[in-house]
């Protein structure tokens, strides 16, 4: 605790003694990457192997057909065992990761399939589906030469490893408006560690399963609002009162710093004081007020820094509004 206090004092002294710009750290809650609005239920349809995915994609209208027919192809030719394992692991990992969020309830894929077959309302707000579009593997080997330091004998050892290439395509649908929120194709090229023991080379499916589990985590992450740490920069001015206000801002006394900067702006008309007032309002999570203040400053000084700040603040306001639509009552 003493070390933290000393560090804060040292920072304050440095700011007062130098012309360094001050950074104020703040945390901003961001909306989910996908516009999931207030959705609370999700269904993960069983992921498919390459043969079934090829049939789906060949129809040329996969944006609609995939959503409607993904569960109606289970009677198609059997998939390879490895592909079945990978596709099943992907489906299971997605379900598990959605459950861990605490936000989404899982709706059975069978219920969704039945609703689509009967042309009734789909009982899930969101539907995630997809499959493997490519899966290939090759066992590789090479001889490596080593020399015994003592006897100088040359020894040749064969090392083995496995290469795999995996491509996964997935789709996210919002069912209330029948909107495609996202569709991506992700490709991985992986190699196992070389080993002189062929028996220790991992199976292709095991390598791929580890990768799709990580992919499922990243997919689900796009459905959840998150918190981002942001560093906001205050402008420097040699005026002692400006330095004091900057020091208070860095020490976390944001409200006091705003009062001080506003007072300086009103009395002395420094551009930096008005700019910093707006930035600190942004740090308090008040982008609308910050935008209003920065607009006044820009109208007065026509400064490019204020213009750029206004663009950022517009984005912050849009982000905040989007986040509000994703809140669950």
Steps between C-alpha positions, in 0.01 A plus 500: 500500500786738589667423168181592312472831687865584432453413132197727475690787663794444266269508197349825621844657544607389154191656343553828682868513408475402134292562192386139464148425389282333761314175439184413688407133507134404489294189437229504233231237459472406135209335318532150365669481161184344357179697522320245715271766650317355804523137389509247784459162328722325248490171313814333366416276208722192457807593298551304179790330324644600163269287285182642646637855500591467133141402416366795698734754345453370146138613492624859459263649758660387821410819688143376515521131419760421761279638774194314379652167404807444715331240716332319214815348353591244764402218265758606240808277442696423815776738597851389585549404865746784557261756357217367714714537811609853408150615408356354821774662708427837338128471575558395859760770563267771371218381726731487802641846436156653453388344828804645678402855403207499739308709249374243254272203550554211262208388285508145366588476132223243465240755607633745244497236228142405587388863494656552158344182366159609628562859387428629848689757708858395574537470880846661507601862452827401334605199296865400445581245235776396262754228436833397351570616146845340484694250706829346391790332676843358418759312707843653433851378579863596448840371604710718726870451555678538830861441606613340821734749668716232658542245226418717202255241377227622268149393587195542279159518660166512324256756640126486440228762520151564368373787289130582484296758314157581636241745373184572696205708380238626741185711482305697759130577444267727694162332468262784586588682180658202318826698476843357431715666767829339410657242273870419489736238369803442720804305381769337716824337393661314789802279558573282801839501671754269335570180695732203439223270623236460234253371757504842669380687191151629587194395307369750247161523668656575840700788353193640327279461807736712708476770235121500462460523878699822493303620197173439683621716789581784262164470324303522825711798609345701216155457660591660834552866599849555636705755691790680338773702670550834328775758555381856434762770444473850646668791325791674674513867584778674693253686723548380860126470556476276190777280635320469832175398330688241292660359815160465668367324192785250502449439873138406431340824620309536175209714627743746661712514186193572285405792726853635483533469122155656448588791727823560310316480168238752615757743643799466267355343187770238448415255224674224700278563801179464301634194318605332826161568658333309219750214519440456873124495447566216259707328768200517733289312246312808381573512125192709422608776739857468374381540141303813585799655678746404224264644237505834680879491513527410131257776400715751687848388393444293181784276620573168325555323833148588607367391162663158532372471858146566379525210254611270782223624726240432230626142491484480880140619504401249230676224696318598821163504323566157347594366842167619641314291241689192621407541864274236650216634710 
